[in-house]
């Protein structure tokens, strides 16, 4: 083996060995999410990635092969043909087939994203500058949710909390394994409610109601934020969703309806201190 190749292999092994632990939690791919829609979006992404990767490998392999075997130093004479009917048909039909192969599953996923039929509950989400208002439409429960990080923490006068700039005073509480319909609107300017793990992002527009849905399949704490530039405080209106088992959610709802907010908060917090539940935390 040539010394240059040996040195290159040693350097690569060193880089992998040093950076491996540091990159262990670093994902380049999109998250799978915790809802049926997020799973469909992930599989659609992987399908598209596989197709474009195969195309890229094929095209660049042909280019590299041509550069090596038809280079001028080998005395190759360039071909002078043009206007090949076979080539014209091939590079028209093949891309068309590829587009259809991508369009059909993409259309299915997009239609399913908007199909909120069969929802078991409805939550109205209203954006304001710069907080959220959640209303459980059928259950007469509503509250505001705003950034919980203090100004002192932002200025470095006190230690930063674990949920720095992502925590809120009143998180949205949802049950797992129930289909939830969301109605999105705004009380002032355009906002956008976005939770990556749900594969959900919907504009909140004054005077309009936009609809989508989610069915959270794992107990956990999920973070999001406003995804539409809405003014000076845009960066400070995060979203926190706490998904708990259905029975616990029913108990939480009863406490909220009875005005026992502190007891309801303790009930939710207790589930994330219980080792029997897997907490999925994404920021």
C-alpha positions in Angstrom: 0.0 0.0 0.0 1.4 3.4 -0.9 2.6 5.7 2.0 0.1 8.4 0.9 -2.9 6.1 1.1 -1.7 4.8 4.5 -1.4 8.4 5.8 -4.8 9.3 4.5 -6.4 6.2 6.1 -4.7 6.9 9.5 -5.9 10.5 9.4 -9.5 9.4 8.6 -9.4 6.9 11.5 -8.1 9.6 13.8 -10.9 12.0 12.8 -13.6 9.3 13.2 -12.2 8.3 16.6 -12.0 11.8 17.9 -15.2 13.2 16.5 -17.4 10.0 17.0 -18.4 10.7 20.6 -19.0 14.4 19.9 -21.2 13.6 17.0 -23.1 10.8 18.6 -26.2 12.9 19.2 -26.0 14.9 16.0 -28.6 13.9 13.4 -28.3 15.1 9.8 -31.6 13.5 8.8 -35.0 14.8 9.6 -36.7 13.4 12.7 -39.2 10.6 12.5 -41.6 12.4 14.8 -44.3 11.0 17.1 -47.5 11.3 15.0 -48.8 9.2 12.0 -48.4 12.2 9.7 -44.8 12.8 10.8 -44.0 9.1 10.1 -45.6 9.5 6.6 -43.6 12.6 6.0 -40.4 10.9 7.1 -40.9 7.9 4.8 -41.8 10.3 1.9 -38.5 12.1 2.6 -36.6 8.9 2.6 -38.2 7.8 -0.7 -37.3 11.1 -2.4 -33.8 11.0 -0.9 -33.2 7.5 -2.2 -34.4 8.4 -5.7 -32.3 11.6 -6.0 -29.3 9.8 -4.5 -29.6 7.0 -7.1 -29.9 9.7 -9.9 -26.9 11.5 -8.5 -24.8 8.4 -8.4 -25.8 7.4 -11.9 -25.2 10.8 -13.4 -21.8 11.5 -11.7 -20.6 7.9 -12.4 -21.3 8.5 -16.1 -19.5 11.8 -16.1 -16.5 10.5 -14.3 -16.3 7.4 -16.5 -16.5 9.7 -19.6 -13.8 12.0 -18.3 -11.5 9.0 -17.7 -12.1 7.0 -20.8 -12.7 9.8 -23.3 -10.0 12.3 -22.3 -7.9 14.1 -24.9 -4.7 12.5 -23.7 -5.9 9.1 -24.9 -6.4 10.5 -28.4 -10.1 10.2 -28.4 -11.9 12.1 -31.1 -15.1 13.9 -30.0 -18.3 12.6 -31.6 -20.1 15.0 -33.9 -23.6 13.6 -33.8 -26.6 15.5 -32.5 -30.4 15.5 -32.4 -30.8 11.8 -31.4 -34.5 10.9 -31.3 -33.7 8.0 -28.8 -31.9 10.4 -26.4 -34.7 13.0 -26.7 -37.4 10.4 -25.8 -35.3 8.9 -23.0 -34.7 12.1 -21.1 -38.3 13.1 -21.5 -39.9 9.8 -20.4 -37.6 8.9 -17.6 -37.9 12.2 -15.6 -41.7 12.0 -16.2 -41.8 8.5 -14.6 -39.7 9.7 -11.7 -42.0 12.7 -11.1 -45.0 10.5 -11.0 -43.3 8.1 -8.6 -42.8 11.1 -6.3 -46.1 12.9 -6.9 -48.4 10.0 -6.0 -47.2 9.4 -2.5 -46.7 13.1 -1.9 -50.3 13.8 -2.9 -51.5 11.0 -0.5 -49.5 12.5 2.4 -50.7 16.1 1.7 -54.4 15.0 1.6 -54.0 13.0 4.8 -52.5 16.1 6.5 -55.7 18.0 6.0 -58.1 15.1 6.8 -59.2 15.9 10.3 -62.3 13.7 10.1 -62.9 11.5 13.2 -61.2 13.9 15.6 -62.0 13.2 19.2 -61.3 16.7 20.5 -60.7 20.2 19.1 -58.2 22.8 20.3 -58.3 26.4 19.0 -54.9 28.0 18.8 -54.8 31.8 18.6 -51.5 33.7 18.1 -50.9 37.1 19.7 -47.9 39.4 19.8 -46.2 37.5 21.5 -47.9 34.6 23.1 -50.5 31.8 22.4 -54.0 31.2 23.6 -55.3 27.7 23.8 -59.0 26.9 24.0 -60.3 23.3 24.4 -63.4 24.0 22.4 -65.6 21.2 23.7 -64.5 21.3 27.3 -64.7 24.9 28.4 -61.0 25.2 29.3 -58.7 27.9 28.0 -55.5 29.6 29.0 -52.6 31.8 27.7 -49.1 30.4 27.2 -46.1 32.7 27.2 -42.3 32.5 27.5 -41.3 31.5 31.0 -37.6 32.6 30.9 -37.1 35.7 33.0 -35.3 38.9 31.8 -32.7 38.3 34.6 -31.8 35.0 33.0 -31.6 36.5 29.5 -29.2 39.2 30.9 -27.1 36.7 32.7 -27.9 38.0 36.1 -29.1 34.6 37.3 -28.3 31.1 36.0 -30.1 30.0 32.9 -32.9 27.3 33.4 -32.8 24.0 31.6 -35.6 25.1 29.3 -34.0 28.5 28.6 -36.0 30.3 25.9 -38.1 27.3 25.1 -40.1 26.8 28.3 -43.6 28.4 28.8 -45.7 29.1 31.9 -48.7 27.1 30.7 -47.9 24.2 28.2 -50.5 22.7 25.9 -51.5 19.4 27.4 -52.7 16.6 25.0 -53.7 13.0 25.4 -51.7 10.3 23.6 -53.4 8.1 21.0 -56.3 10.5 20.4 -56.9 12.4 17.2 -56.8 16.1 18.0 -58.2 18.7 15.6 -56.5 22.1 15.7 -58.1 25.4 14.6 -55.5 28.1 14.0 -56.2 31.9 13.9 -54.6 35.1 15.1 -55.7 38.2 17.0 -53.3 40.6 15.4 -50.7 39.7 12.7 -49.8 36.5 10.9 -48.2 33.9 13.1 -47.5 30.2 12.5 -47.8 27.3 15.0 -45.0 24.9 14.4 -44.0 21.7 16.3 -41.4 19.7 14.3 -42.0 16.4 16.0 -45.7 16.5 15.0 -44.8 17.5 11.4 -47.2 20.4 11.9 -46.9 24.0 10.8 -49.9 26.0 10.1 -50.3 29.8 9.5 -52.4 31.7 12.0 -54.1 34.5 10.0 -56.4 37.2 11.4 -60.0 36.6 10.3 -59.4 33.1 9.1 -59.5 29.6 10.6 -56.9 27.1 9.3 -57.2 23.5 10.3 -54.9 20.5 10.8 -54.6 17.5 13.2 -52.3 15.4 15.2 -52.3 12.1 17.1 -49.4 12.0 19.5 -48.2 8.4 20.0 -45.6 8.8 22.7 -45.6 10.4 26.1 -43.2 13.3 26.1 -42.4 17.0 26.1 -42.3 18.6 22.6 -41.0 22.0 21.7 -41.9 24.3 18.9 -42.2 28.0 18.1 -43.8 30.6 15.9 -42.5 30.1 12.4 -43.7 33.4 10.9 -41.9 36.7 11.4 -44.5 38.5 13.5 -42.7 41.5 14.9 -40.1 42.5 17.6 -40.9 39.6 20.0 -41.1 36.9 17.3 -38.2 34.9 18.8 -39.8 34.9 22.2 -43.1 33.0 21.6 -42.1 29.3 22.0 -44.5 26.4 22.1 -44.4 23.6 24.6 -46.7 20.5 24.4 -46.9 17.9 27.1 -48.4 14.6 25.9 -49.7 12.3 28.7 -51.7 9.1 28.7 -55.4 9.4 28.0 -56.6 8.5 31.6 -54.3 11.1 33.1 -55.4 13.7 30.6 -59.1 13.1 31.6 -58.1 13.7 35.2 -56.2 16.8 34.3 -59.2 18.1 32.3 -61.5 17.6 35.3 -59.1 19.5 37.6 -58.9 22.4 35.1 -62.6 22.6 34.7 -62.9 22.7 38.5 -60.4 25.6 38.6 -57.7 23.6 40.4 -54.9 24.8 38.1 -52.1 24.0 40.6 -53.3 20.4 41.2 -53.6 19.9 37.4 -50.0 21.2 36.9 -48.7 18.9 39.6 -50.5 15.9 38.0 -48.8 16.6 34.6 -45.4 17.2 36.2 -45.7 13.9 38.1 -45.9 11.9 35.0 -42.6 13.1 33.8 -40.9 12.1 37.0 -42.2 8.6 36.7 -39.6 6.2 35.3 -42.4 4.0 33.9 -42.8 6.6 31.1 -40.4 7.3 28.4 -40.0 11.1 28.0 -39.1 12.3 24.5 -37.7 15.8 24.7 -37.0 17.7 21.5 -36.0 21.3 21.1 
